[in-house]
Amino acid sequence: MGADDKASNKIDDLGGKAKEGVGKLTGDKDTESEGKVDQAKSSLKDAGEKVKDAFKK
């Protein structure tokens, strides 16, 4: 996995955590849910990159 991919996934994860936190603080369930979805997307992209790396070896 390239450094750019790792950084992008980490940024997406942190953005999702921030969005989830804002949603919790404001009581906005939609924003909180969006944050959780963003984190899940980041995790899936990270897992996909790891699978690709495994097949490159």
N, C-alpha and C positions, 0 to 999 in steps of 0.2 A: 504494500500500500504506500502510495506516495505521500510525502509530507504535506502536499497541498490538500489531498483527500482527508488526511487525518485532521488538519487544521479546520477544514470546512465542516467536517462532521462534529468536531468539538464546539465550533461556533454555533452550529445548529442546535446542539444539545444544550449549551448554555443559554441560548436564546429561548429555547423551550422552557427551561427551568425558570428563567426570569418571567416569561409570560404566565406560567403556572402560578408563580408567586404573586404577581400583580392581580391575577384573577382571584386568588384566595383572599388577598388583602381588601379588594374592592367588592368581594362577594359575587363576582361575575363568573358564573359557572361555564359560560361559553369560552371565555378567555382562558380559564383554567384548563378546560378540556383541550383547547387548541395547543396549549403548552405541552400537555401530555402527548398529544399526537406528534408534535414537532420532535419531542425526545424519542418517541418510538421510531419515527422515520430515520433519525440520526443513527439509532442503534441498528436498524435494518441495513442502512447503507454501509455502516462499519462492518457488519457481518458479511455483507456481499463482497466487500473489498478483501476481507480475510480469505474468503473462499477462492476468489480470483488469484490471490497470492499463493494459496496452497497448490493450485493447479499449475502455476508458473514454475514451481520448483521441480 
